[in-house]
Amino acid sequence: NLLPSCSFLKSGSGCPLKFPWTTQPHLGLHVLLSAVTLAFHHLLSPFCSPALVFLFSLLPPVKFTVTPLCCPSRSSILTGRYPHNHEVRNNSLTGNCSSALWQKGPEAEAFPIYLSKQKYQTFFAGKYLNQYGKKEVGDVAHVPPGWDQWHALVGNSQYYNYTLSVNGKAEKHGDSYEKDYLTDLIVNRSLRFLDDRSPQHPFFLMLSPPAPHSPWMAAPQYQKMFSDVQAPRDGSFNKLGKDKHWLLRQPVNPMPNSSINFLDDAYRKRWQTLLSVDDMVEMLVKKLDSMKELDNTYIFYTSDNGYHTGQFSLPIDKRQLYEFDIRIPLMVRGPGIKPNQTLQAPVLNIDLAPTILDISGVNLSTVNVDGQSFLAPSLRNGTARPFFLVEYTGEGHPTTDPACPKLGPGLSQCFPDCVCEDAYNNTYACVRTLDSKNNLQYCEFADSESFVEVYNLTSDPHQLENIVKKVDPTILQAMNQRLIKLQSCVGDSCRPWCCVERILGKFDLLMIFRCFCSKYGAIVVNVINDSFNRVCVPDCFSARFNNVTQ
């Protein structure tokens, strides 16, 4: 996977970063899909539109979500914060999805507000948050601050027979493809917005089509495509969830044919829905080109979470801590980005908000975010962010599912064949370590077992073996301490490696060394260049862990 870096100019005297434009660039197309890990498979399809192939050929990156579920992930995208700081835990109102608490707090500090202050003309269309538009939290009249044009879906993904909030007024839609198919409606309204905008100010569009989320209703012209396609049979497909959390041990293995047929059909239908997204991107790219704005516009294409189809015998869903659910696509093009550039450091969904604000000219020191701009040198050269947090709060039903009476209460998403994808105690937090020497994951569950999973993804990329019993207990303790710090981090403390650039010039190198050794467990300080513009601080126990587990 590749992620490009933008071109920067930074003087040796430590002057502020300068971007390669003289006027504010447009943040013209932010396409947010739902539950996409298959996007990379989709790129290999001969049916992709030329515009989409061109767009994707620039920048296929390595990107993670900090939580593998729609509403908390989207809240992280909007705020640049971890779930423990924006407090949206899952897709329910009780989990703060589009709740009154969300509206009064994090939503009032989301990145569109800052773009509006920068005189950007802002447009949103499509799925916002799963509980958006509920009567008990403002109904369709609630329009989040910062948006000039608002065309938001009420509730979760639909393709037909839905209600939109159009600038605070309800607009009901039926089942006519020409009038109502949501992906097409989104692109048509965005084209109208571009026609009607003021040329005196920059613009930002965020487009969130339902694809490829269920109920998987493709446009009529695409419903027979991919008839021979199957879900990938990769290393963990239809494997037993051995030595894993109990939820991963409960599916029948091998999967019955009914489950395999179900997930293959879902996989094909998801591909079919994405063909309309191809059309959407192609139309918008052509529109920007015809306006002579394409070269002055940044385009982001990403997803809120990953998705599994048969991995560890779980038929279909997300919510799990494994790579197939936390890795997501991100493609970017725009001014100063050269084709096929590689960013070595991992990028998170909490980095989108600060990156967008960075491009728009906002001083990030004035914004409360946990992420960082991936235009920064500390991410471009791959020496920053050696670790990050992944957290999730499980959902369950208080009563037994009538379709699965043997399972008892506390579970959810039990389909097909009564294989449950979630539970109240599917609540976990993980430290994901990824740098030039280590590719590790350490996870703790909030359950009666205090279950722990540890993976060395260098030797076990499909996470087949939980090596918690093979790791030195002192290393496990160090991982636990790091996890505790990350779970309570806020802002700068979520990215300790960034502090070095800010304090240089105010403190001598020895003080920096002592600060990081005492606070973050660092044992080495590596000076990047003679002018001390920044330093890299590797951490102590990951190097020892690497030696133990190889």
PLY file of the C-alpha trace (Angstrom):
ply
format ascii 1.0
element vertex 550
property float x
property float y
property float z
element edge 549
property int vertex1
property int vertex2
end_header
0.00 0.00 0.00
1.20 3.50 -0.82
0.41 6.93 0.52
1.92 9.98 -1.12
3.42 12.89 0.64
2.79 16.48 -0.31
5.61 18.75 -1.34
6.69 21.15 1.41
9.16 23.95 1.75
10.77 24.39 5.13
13.75 26.62 5.68
16.68 25.59 7.77
15.91 28.39 10.19
12.74 26.67 11.31
10.28 28.96 9.55
6.66 27.77 9.23
5.78 25.29 6.51
4.83 26.77 3.15
2.40 25.11 0.78
2.67 25.21 -3.03
-0.20 27.62 -3.65
-0.79 31.34 -3.48
-4.57 31.24 -2.97
-6.66 28.89 -0.85
-7.06 25.51 -2.59
-10.45 23.84 -2.91
-11.16 20.79 -0.78
-13.52 19.89 -3.52
-14.30 16.23 -3.11
-14.24 14.20 0.09
-15.89 10.86 -0.75
-16.70 8.86 2.41
-17.80 5.28 1.83
-19.13 2.89 4.44
-17.35 -0.34 5.39
-14.78 -0.71 2.61
-11.77 -2.94 2.66
-12.68 -4.47 -0.67
-11.92 -1.15 -2.40
-8.45 -2.39 -3.23
-9.87 -5.53 -4.79
-12.29 -3.29 -6.62
-9.43 -1.35 -8.17
-8.33 -4.50 -9.93
-11.69 -4.79 -11.65
-11.70 -4.09 -15.41
-15.03 -2.29 -14.93
-13.56 0.72 -13.07
-14.13 4.01 -14.83
-11.08 5.69 -16.40
-11.42 8.67 -14.09
-11.39 6.47 -11.00
-8.41 4.46 -12.21
-6.57 7.74 -12.85
-7.49 9.04 -9.42
-6.49 5.88 -7.59
-3.29 5.32 -9.52
-1.86 8.33 -7.71
-2.05 7.36 -4.08
-3.04 4.03 -2.57
-1.99 4.43 1.11
-1.79 2.60 4.42
-4.59 3.88 6.64
-6.37 2.71 9.77
-9.57 3.57 11.56
-9.25 4.04 15.30
-12.59 2.28 15.76
-14.18 -0.24 13.35
-17.80 0.95 13.29
-19.72 3.58 11.34
-20.89 6.22 13.82
-17.87 6.42 16.16
-15.51 6.35 13.17
-17.39 9.11 11.35
-17.36 11.12 14.56
-13.58 10.68 14.65
-13.30 11.83 11.04
-15.34 14.95 11.78
-13.51 15.88 14.99
-10.01 14.43 14.62
-10.44 12.76 18.03
-10.34 9.28 19.48
-13.71 7.88 20.63
-12.81 8.29 24.30
-12.59 12.06 23.63
-15.64 12.61 21.40
-17.56 10.02 23.49
-19.42 8.39 20.59
-19.06 4.72 21.47
-21.28 2.85 19.00
-24.22 3.23 16.60
-26.91 3.77 19.25
-28.29 6.95 20.80
-27.28 5.62 24.21
-23.81 5.22 22.72
-23.95 8.97 21.84
-24.40 8.52 18.09
-25.77 11.93 17.01
-27.03 12.41 20.56
-27.71 15.69 22.31
-24.35 15.34 24.06
-22.63 14.97 20.69
-24.47 17.96 19.24
-23.66 20.25 22.16
-20.03 19.19 22.40
-17.86 17.58 19.70
-20.13 18.42 16.75
-19.88 22.10 17.68
-16.10 21.82 17.32
-15.93 19.69 14.14
-13.77 20.71 11.20
-16.59 22.22 9.00
-16.92 25.08 11.52
-13.28 26.03 11.00
-13.66 25.79 7.22
-16.63 28.14 7.40
-14.51 30.64 9.34
-11.93 30.37 6.54
-14.69 31.47 4.10
-15.08 28.03 2.53
-18.43 27.26 0.91
-19.40 23.90 2.39
-21.67 21.15 1.05
-22.69 17.81 2.57
-24.77 15.05 0.97
-25.52 11.46 1.99
-25.20 9.42 5.15
-24.07 11.48 8.15
-24.41 9.54 11.42
-26.57 6.46 11.99
-28.96 8.14 14.44
-29.13 11.50 12.67
-32.66 12.91 12.30
-34.23 11.16 15.29
-37.10 13.18 16.76
-35.71 13.06 20.29
-32.50 14.82 19.18
-33.75 17.61 16.95
-35.37 15.73 14.07
-34.47 16.86 10.53
-34.45 20.50 11.64
-31.04 19.98 13.22
-28.36 21.08 10.77
-24.82 20.73 12.19
-22.96 24.05 12.28
-20.50 24.84 9.52
-22.49 23.52 6.55
-23.90 25.94 3.97
-25.72 23.24 2.01
-27.06 20.20 3.86
-28.62 17.12 2.20
-28.32 14.46 4.91
-29.87 11.03 5.08
-32.08 10.37 8.08
-30.82 7.24 9.77
-28.63 4.52 8.29
-27.80 3.67 4.69
-30.62 3.36 2.16
-30.72 3.52 -1.63
-34.49 4.03 -2.04
-37.45 4.97 0.18
-35.61 7.31 2.52
-35.93 10.81 3.99
-33.38 13.59 3.61
-32.92 16.67 5.70
-32.48 19.35 3.06
-31.23 22.41 4.93
-33.40 21.43 7.88
-36.59 20.40 6.03
-37.77 16.84 5.42
-37.71 15.58 1.84
-39.15 12.10 1.26
-38.05 9.84 -1.58
-39.52 6.74 -3.18
-38.29 3.89 -5.36
-37.74 5.52 -8.76
-34.20 4.98 -10.01
-34.20 8.20 -12.04
-35.46 10.36 -9.17
-34.44 8.63 -5.96
-31.34 6.42 -6.25
-29.29 8.03 -3.50
-25.79 7.74 -4.96
-26.93 9.44 -8.16
-28.90 12.07 -6.28
-25.79 12.96 -4.28
-23.68 13.56 -7.38
-26.42 15.53 -9.15
-26.84 17.90 -6.21
-23.10 18.32 -5.81
-22.81 19.30 -9.49
-25.56 21.86 -8.94
-23.69 23.22 -5.93
-20.56 23.68 -8.04
-22.57 25.53 -10.67
-24.15 27.86 -8.12
-21.13 28.55 -5.91
-19.42 31.90 -5.67
-16.09 31.96 -7.54
-14.79 34.41 -4.96
-14.39 31.78 -2.23
-13.01 28.22 -2.00
-15.34 25.27 -1.60
-15.50 21.97 0.29
-17.80 19.05 -0.54
-18.24 15.95 1.60
-20.11 13.20 -0.27
-21.20 10.12 1.65
-23.03 7.61 -0.58
-24.69 4.53 0.92
-22.46 2.18 -1.10
-21.29 -0.41 -0.38
-23.33 -0.68 2.82
-26.34 -2.99 3.07
-29.07 -3.29 1.79
-26.77 -3.53 -1.30
-29.12 -2.25 -3.98
-27.17 -1.65 -7.16
-28.32 0.60 -9.98
-30.38 -1.36 -12.55
-27.60 -1.31 -15.17
-25.13 -2.93 -12.77
-27.23 -5.65 -11.14
-25.82 -8.45 -13.29
-22.17 -7.48 -13.02
-19.52 -9.63 -11.29
-21.59 -12.82 -11.51
-18.48 -14.99 -11.11
-16.84 -13.01 -8.30
-16.31 -14.59 -4.88
-15.11 -13.11 -1.62
-11.32 -13.49 -1.25
-10.23 -16.79 0.24
-7.28 -15.29 2.12
-5.23 -16.66 5.00
-7.91 -16.36 7.70
-10.94 -17.19 5.54
-13.03 -19.97 7.08
-10.43 -20.54 9.79
-11.15 -21.38 13.42
-10.77 -18.46 15.82
-8.39 -20.41 18.03
-7.09 -18.76 21.25
-9.20 -15.66 20.56
-11.91 -13.83 22.45
-14.98 -16.01 23.01
-16.97 -14.21 20.31
-14.46 -15.44 17.72
-14.66 -18.98 19.07
-18.43 -19.32 18.69
-18.88 -19.60 14.86
-19.26 -23.06 13.39
-16.09 -24.12 11.59
-15.92 -24.91 8.79
-18.72 -22.55 7.80
-21.87 -24.15 6.39
-22.51 -23.66 2.68
-25.44 -21.37 3.51
-23.08 -18.89 5.19
-20.53 -19.05 2.37
-23.22 -18.52 -0.27
-24.61 -15.60 1.73
-21.27 -13.83 2.09
-20.32 -14.40 -1.57
-23.62 -12.90 -2.66
-23.09 -9.93 -0.35
-19.57 -9.42 -1.71
-20.81 -9.33 -5.32
-23.61 -6.92 -4.50
-21.22 -4.62 -2.68
-19.05 -4.46 -5.80
-22.11 -3.70 -7.89
-23.08 -0.74 -5.72
-19.56 0.69 -6.03
-19.89 1.02 -9.80
-22.25 3.95 -9.23
-19.58 5.48 -6.98
-17.15 5.10 -9.91
-19.61 7.06 -12.02
-19.95 9.69 -9.31
-16.21 10.29 -9.06
-15.81 10.35 -12.84
-18.54 12.95 -13.23
-17.10 15.17 -10.52
-13.54 14.92 -11.79
-14.75 15.89 -15.26
-16.75 18.75 -13.77
-13.75 20.10 -11.89
-11.66 19.79 -15.02
-14.23 21.68 -17.10
-14.24 24.42 -14.45
-10.42 24.54 -14.66
-10.33 23.84 -10.93
-9.06 20.23 -10.91
-5.43 21.22 -10.39
-6.39 23.49 -7.49
-8.57 20.92 -5.73
-7.70 18.25 -3.20
-9.67 15.00 -3.53
-9.91 12.49 -0.66
-11.48 9.04 -1.09
-11.83 6.90 2.02
-14.09 4.77 4.24
-15.25 4.78 7.85
-14.29 1.19 8.66
-13.21 -2.10 7.13
-15.27 -5.22 6.56
-14.89 -8.98 6.77
-16.40 -11.68 4.59
-15.67 -15.09 6.07
-12.50 -14.32 8.03
-12.32 -16.53 11.14
-15.67 -17.97 10.01
-17.50 -14.69 10.69
-19.79 -14.30 7.66
-20.12 -10.51 7.20
-19.72 -7.37 9.32
-17.04 -5.21 10.96
-16.49 -4.32 14.71
-13.51 -6.65 15.25
-9.95 -5.69 16.19
-8.28 -7.46 13.26
-6.66 -5.94 10.20
-9.59 -6.71 7.90
-11.83 -4.44 10.01
-9.42 -1.64 11.00
-7.51 -1.14 7.73
-9.29 1.16 5.30
-8.49 2.77 1.95
-7.42 6.36 1.53
-6.63 7.98 -1.82
-5.63 11.61 -2.19
-4.70 13.88 -5.06
-4.17 17.61 -5.19
-1.71 20.49 -5.51
1.86 19.58 -4.61
1.20 15.83 -4.47
3.42 13.93 -6.89
2.18 10.59 -8.30
3.19 7.34 -6.61
4.74 8.88 -3.51
4.98 6.68 -0.42
4.31 7.66 3.16
5.87 5.09 5.46
4.16 6.14 8.68
0.60 4.93 9.32
-2.23 7.41 8.77
-5.40 7.32 10.89
-8.92 8.52 10.27
-8.38 11.06 13.07
-5.74 12.64 10.79
-8.28 13.68 8.15
-9.69 16.68 10.06
-6.30 18.20 10.93
-5.04 17.56 7.40
-8.04 19.31 5.84
-7.69 22.22 8.25
-3.94 22.36 7.60
-4.61 22.72 3.87
-7.22 25.41 4.49
-4.76 27.53 6.46
-6.03 26.95 10.00
-3.39 27.11 12.73
-3.61 23.59 14.16
-2.30 24.69 17.55
-5.70 26.39 18.04
-7.69 23.20 17.35
-8.39 20.40 19.84
-7.50 17.25 17.90
-5.81 13.95 18.73
-4.67 13.31 15.15
-2.11 15.17 13.07
-1.87 16.47 9.54
-0.37 13.84 7.29
1.15 16.67 5.31
3.57 17.23 8.21
7.27 16.30 7.75
7.09 14.04 10.81
4.71 11.74 8.92
6.19 12.24 5.48
9.57 10.80 6.40
8.10 7.78 8.18
9.81 8.33 11.53
6.73 9.44 13.45
3.76 7.63 15.03
5.28 4.27 15.90
2.06 3.30 17.70
-1.61 4.27 18.03
-4.84 3.30 19.76
-7.79 1.26 18.47
-10.85 1.15 20.72
-14.38 -0.20 20.48
-17.42 -0.53 22.75
-19.57 -3.58 21.98
-23.32 -3.55 21.41
-25.85 -6.17 22.44
-29.56 -6.71 22.94
-30.94 -6.98 26.49
-33.20 -9.87 25.44
-32.70 -13.05 23.46
-32.97 -12.81 19.68
-36.19 -14.74 18.78
-34.47 -16.10 15.66
-31.67 -17.57 17.81
-33.29 -18.63 21.11
-30.34 -20.78 22.20
-27.91 -17.86 22.35
-29.29 -15.84 25.25
-29.23 -12.04 25.76
-26.34 -9.60 25.37
-25.58 -10.39 21.71
-26.28 -8.68 18.39
-25.78 -8.98 14.63
-26.55 -12.72 14.73
-26.87 -13.56 11.03
-26.74 -15.69 9.01
-27.02 -19.07 10.77
-27.07 -17.42 14.22
-23.39 -16.44 14.10
-23.15 -13.33 16.29
-20.80 -10.53 15.27
-21.09 -8.41 18.42
-21.83 -8.48 22.15
-21.79 -6.17 25.15
-18.43 -7.56 26.20
-16.91 -7.30 22.73
-15.39 -4.15 24.21
-11.66 -3.76 23.75
-8.72 -1.40 23.40
-5.55 -2.12 21.43
-2.11 -0.66 20.92
-1.13 -1.08 17.28
2.63 -0.73 16.77
3.83 -0.20 13.21
7.25 1.12 12.27
10.33 -0.02 10.37
11.17 -2.66 13.01
7.88 -3.72 14.55
4.45 -4.75 13.31
2.55 -5.69 16.44
-0.85 -5.58 18.09
-1.71 -5.83 21.79
-5.40 -5.86 22.85
-7.27 -6.05 26.14
-10.97 -6.90 26.47
-13.28 -5.46 29.13
-14.88 -8.80 30.01
-14.98 -11.27 32.89
-11.87 -13.02 31.53
-9.80 -9.84 31.08
-8.89 -11.51 27.82
-5.71 -10.42 26.03
-4.68 -10.94 22.40
-1.19 -10.26 21.01
-0.06 -10.63 17.40
3.23 -10.32 15.59
2.05 -9.34 12.12
5.53 -9.58 10.62
5.53 -13.35 10.98
1.74 -13.77 11.17
0.06 -11.21 8.87
-3.34 -12.91 9.09
-3.33 -12.92 12.92
-3.85 -16.64 13.18
-1.86 -17.14 16.40
-2.42 -15.29 19.65
1.10 -15.24 21.14
0.19 -13.75 24.52
1.49 -16.84 26.34
4.85 -16.69 24.53
5.72 -13.09 25.32
7.86 -12.02 28.26
5.54 -10.80 31.06
7.61 -7.64 31.51
6.89 -6.73 27.89
3.18 -7.40 28.38
3.27 -5.10 31.40
4.96 -2.38 29.35
2.31 -2.76 26.65
-0.41 -2.54 29.27
1.05 0.71 30.59
1.23 2.20 27.12
-2.39 1.22 26.52
-3.48 2.88 29.77
-1.79 6.12 28.73
-3.35 6.08 25.27
-6.83 5.40 26.64
-6.67 8.62 28.64
-4.70 10.73 26.15
-6.00 14.09 24.95
-4.57 16.20 22.14
-0.77 16.43 22.31
-0.47 13.49 24.68
-2.01 11.27 21.96
0.97 12.08 19.73
4.03 12.46 22.00
6.39 12.29 19.04
5.05 15.65 17.84
6.17 17.44 20.99
9.78 17.35 19.90
9.30 19.74 17.01
7.42 22.23 19.14
9.82 22.38 22.10
13.04 22.51 20.12
14.55 25.96 20.45
13.03 26.38 23.92
14.86 23.59 25.69
18.23 21.99 25.18
18.58 18.48 23.78
19.39 16.94 27.16
16.12 18.25 28.64
14.18 16.81 25.70
15.86 13.46 26.22
14.98 13.42 29.93
11.38 14.50 29.26
10.70 11.69 26.87
12.54 9.04 28.86
10.49 9.78 31.96
7.11 10.39 30.34
7.02 8.09 27.31
9.60 5.40 28.01
12.03 6.45 25.29
15.65 5.37 25.49
17.17 6.74 22.29
17.18 10.19 20.74
18.23 10.33 17.10
19.02 13.76 15.65
17.70 14.00 12.08
19.91 16.84 10.90
22.58 19.21 12.15
20.19 22.14 12.61
18.07 20.15 15.09
14.79 20.89 13.28
13.32 17.72 14.74
14.34 14.57 16.52
13.01 11.03 16.40
12.28 9.25 19.66
11.97 5.47 19.29
10.42 3.68 22.21
12.13 1.26 24.54
10.11 -1.91 24.83
9.09 -2.41 21.19
12.71 -3.12 20.23
12.94 -5.74 22.98
9.61 -7.20 21.92
10.85 -7.50 18.34
13.81 -9.58 19.52
11.60 -11.88 21.59
9.00 -12.66 18.95
11.08 -13.09 15.79
0 1
1 2
2 3
3 4
4 5
5 6
6 7
7 8
8 9
9 10
10 11
11 12
12 13
13 14
14 15
15 16
16 17
17 18
18 19
19 20
20 21
21 22
22 23
23 24
24 25
25 26
26 27
27 28
28 29
29 30
30 31
31 32
32 33
33 34
34 35
35 36
36 37
37 38
38 39
39 40
40 41
41 42
42 43
43 44
44 45
45 46
46 47
47 48
48 49
49 50
50 51
51 52
52 53
53 54
54 55
55 56
56 57
57 58
58 59
59 60
60 61
61 62
62 63
63 64
64 65
65 66
66 67
67 68
68 69
69 70
70 71
71 72
72 73
73 74
74 75
75 76
76 77
77 78
78 79
79 80
80 81
81 82
82 83
83 84
84 85
85 86
86 87
87 88
88 89
89 90
90 91
91 92
92 93
93 94
94 95
95 96
96 97
97 98
98 99
99 100
100 101
101 102
102 103
103 104
104 105
105 106
106 107
107 108
108 109
109 110
110 111
111 112
112 113
113 114
114 115
115 116
116 117
117 118
118 119
119 120
120 121
121 122
122 123
123 124
124 125
125 126
126 127
127 128
128 129
129 130
130 131
131 132
132 133
133 134
134 135
135 136
136 137
137 138
138 139
139 140
140 141
141 142
142 143
143 144
144 145
145 146
146 147
147 148
148 149
149 150
150 151
151 152
152 153
153 154
154 155
155 156
156 157
157 158
158 159
159 160
160 161
161 162
162 163
163 164
164 165
165 166
166 167
167 168
168 169
169 170
170 171
171 172
172 173
173 174
174 175
175 176
176 177
177 178
178 179
179 180
180 181
181 182
182 183
183 184
184 185
185 186
186 187
187 188
188 189
189 190
190 191
191 192
192 193
193 194
194 195
195 196
196 197
197 198
198 199
199 200
200 201
201 202
202 203
203 204
204 205
205 206
206 207
207 208
208 209
209 210
210 211
211 212
212 213
213 214
214 215
215 216
216 217
217 218
218 219
219 220
220 221
221 222
222 223
223 224
224 225
225 226
226 227
227 228
228 229
229 230
230 231
231 232
232 233
233 234
234 235
235 236
236 237
237 238
238 239
239 240
240 241
241 242
242 243
243 244
244 245
245 246
246 247
247 248
248 249
249 250
250 251
251 252
252 253
253 254
254 255
255 256
256 257
257 258
258 259
259 260
260 261
261 262
262 263
263 264
264 265
265 266
266 267
267 268
268 269
269 270
270 271
271 272
272 273
273 274
274 275
275 276
276 277
277 278
278 279
279 280
280 281
281 282
282 283
283 284
284 285
285 286
286 287
287 288
288 289
289 290
290 291
291 292
292 293
293 294
294 295
295 296
296 297
297 298
298 299
299 300
300 301
301 302
302 303
303 304
304 305
305 306
306 307
307 308
308 309
309 310
310 311
311 312
312 313
313 314
314 315
315 316
316 317
317 318
318 319
319 320
320 321
321 322
322 323
323 324
324 325
325 326
326 327
327 328
328 329
329 330
330 331
331 332
332 333
333 334
334 335
335 336
336 337
337 338
338 339
339 340
340 341
341 342
342 343
343 344
344 345
345 346
346 347
347 348
348 349
349 350
350 351
351 352
352 353
353 354
354 355
355 356
356 357
357 358
358 359
359 360
360 361
361 362
362 363
363 364
364 365
365 366
366 367
367 368
368 369
369 370
370 371
371 372
372 373
373 374
374 375
375 376
376 377
377 378
378 379
379 380
380 381
381 382
382 383
383 384
384 385
385 386
386 387
387 388
388 389
389 390
390 391
391 392
392 393
393 394
394 395
395 396
396 397
397 398
398 399
399 400
400 401
401 402
402 403
403 404
404 405
405 406
406 407
407 408
408 409
409 410
410 411
411 412
412 413
413 414
414 415
415 416
416 417
417 418
418 419
419 420
420 421
421 422
422 423
423 424
424 425
425 426
426 427
427 428
428 429
429 430
430 431
431 432
432 433
433 434
434 435
435 436
436 437
437 438
438 439
439 440
440 441
441 442
442 443
443 444
444 445
445 446
446 447
447 448
448 449
449 450
450 451
451 452
452 453
453 454
454 455
455 456
456 457
457 458
458 459
459 460
460 461
461 462
462 463
463 464
464 465
465 466
466 467
467 468
468 469
469 470
470 471
471 472
472 473
473 474
474 475
475 476
476 477
477 478
478 479
479 480
480 481
481 482
482 483
483 484
484 485
485 486
486 487
487 488
488 489
489 490
490 491
491 492
492 493
493 494
494 495
495 496
496 497
497 498
498 499
499 500
500 501
501 502
502 503
503 504
504 505
505 506
506 507
507 508
508 509
509 510
510 511
511 512
512 513
513 514
514 515
515 516
516 517
517 518
518 519
519 520
520 521
521 522
522 523
523 524
524 525
525 526
526 527
527 528
528 529
529 530
530 531
531 532
532 533
533 534
534 535
535 536
536 537
537 538
538 539
539 540
540 541
541 542
542 543
543 544
544 545
545 546
546 547
547 548
548 549
